């Protein structure tokens, strides 16, 4: 899913889930950076951060999920840190 506008805020804490409508989550994530970028500008480091992919692997997976690859398409890039258990407890389970 490509966002038209950002759905997260820098500093926000969010629940990481494997099922969209489930209340279960496996981690709390704090957004550390948010930026807009053209798909064609993805770097090898960015592709690696997306799941350990090369750029070519990332393109293939992107096409499988989204149907096509347009290097001019702008997407939101969300960088985050996973909060450890001690920090999760301090956060008071505020995740969204």
Secondary structure as a PSIPRED ss2 file (coil, helix, strand):
# PSIPRED VFORMAT (PSIPRED V4.0)

   1 X C   1.000  0.000  0.000
   2 X C   1.000  0.000  0.000
   3 X C   1.000  0.000  0.000
   4 X C   1.000  0.000  0.000
   5 X C   1.000  0.000  0.000
   6 X C   1.000  0.000  0.000
   7 X C   1.000  0.000  0.000
   8 X C   1.000  0.000  0.000
   9 X C   1.000  0.000  0.000
  10 X C   1.000  0.000  0.000
  11 X C   1.000  0.000  0.000
  12 X C   1.000  0.000  0.000
  13 X E   0.000  0.000  1.000
  14 X E   0.000  0.000  1.000
  15 X E   0.000  0.000  1.000
  16 X E   0.000  0.000  1.000
  17 X C   1.000  0.000  0.000
  18 X C   1.000  0.000  0.000
  19 X C   1.000  0.000  0.000
  20 X C   1.000  0.000  0.000
  21 X C   1.000  0.000  0.000
  22 X C   1.000  0.000  0.000
  23 X C   1.000  0.000  0.000
  24 X C   1.000  0.000  0.000
  25 X C   1.000  0.000  0.000
  26 X C   1.000  0.000  0.000
  27 X E   0.000  0.000  1.000
  28 X E   0.000  0.000  1.000
  29 X E   0.000  0.000  1.000
  30 X E   0.000  0.000  1.000
  31 X E   0.000  0.000  1.000
  32 X E   0.000  0.000  1.000
  33 X E   0.000  0.000  1.000
  34 X E   0.000  0.000  1.000
  35 X E   0.000  0.000  1.000
  36 X E   0.000  0.000  1.000
  37 X E   0.000  0.000  1.000
  38 X E   0.000  0.000  1.000
  39 X H   0.000  1.000  0.000
  40 X H   0.000  1.000  0.000
  41 X H   0.000  1.000  0.000
  42 X C   1.000  0.000  0.000
  43 X C   1.000  0.000  0.000
  44 X H   0.000  1.000  0.000
  45 X H   0.000  1.000  0.000
  46 X H   0.000  1.000  0.000
  47 X H   0.000  1.000  0.000
  48 X H   0.000  1.000  0.000
  49 X H   0.000  1.000  0.000
  50 X C   1.000  0.000  0.000
  51 X C   1.000  0.000  0.000
  52 X C   1.000  0.000  0.000
  53 X C   1.000  0.000  0.000
  54 X C   1.000  0.000  0.000
  55 X H   0.000  1.000  0.000
  56 X H   0.000  1.000  0.000
  57 X H   0.000  1.000  0.000
  58 X H   0.000  1.000  0.000
  59 X H   0.000  1.000  0.000
  60 X H   0.000  1.000  0.000
  61 X H   0.000  1.000  0.000
  62 X H   0.000  1.000  0.000
  63 X H   0.000  1.000  0.000
  64 X H   0.000  1.000  0.000
  65 X H   0.000  1.000  0.000
  66 X H   0.000  1.000  0.000
  67 X C   1.000  0.000  0.000
  68 X C   1.000  0.000  0.000
  69 X C   1.000  0.000  0.000
  70 X C   1.000  0.000  0.000
  71 X C   1.000  0.000  0.000
  72 X C   1.000  0.000  0.000
  73 X C   1.000  0.000  0.000
  74 X E   0.000  0.000  1.000
  75 X E   0.000  0.000  1.000
  76 X E   0.000  0.000  1.000
  77 X E   0.000  0.000  1.000
  78 X E   0.000  0.000  1.000
  79 X E   0.000  0.000  1.000
  80 X E   0.000  0.000  1.000
  81 X E   0.000  0.000  1.000
  82 X E   0.000  0.000  1.000
  83 X C   1.000  0.000  0.000
  84 X C   1.000  0.000  0.000
  85 X H   0.000  1.000  0.000
  86 X H   0.000  1.000  0.000
  87 X H   0.000  1.000  0.000
  88 X H   0.000  1.000  0.000
  89 X H   0.000  1.000  0.000
  90 X H   0.000  1.000  0.000
  91 X H   0.000  1.000  0.000
  92 X C   1.000  0.000  0.000
  93 X C   1.000  0.000  0.000
  94 X C   1.000  0.000  0.000
  95 X C   1.000  0.000  0.000
  96 X C   1.000  0.000  0.000
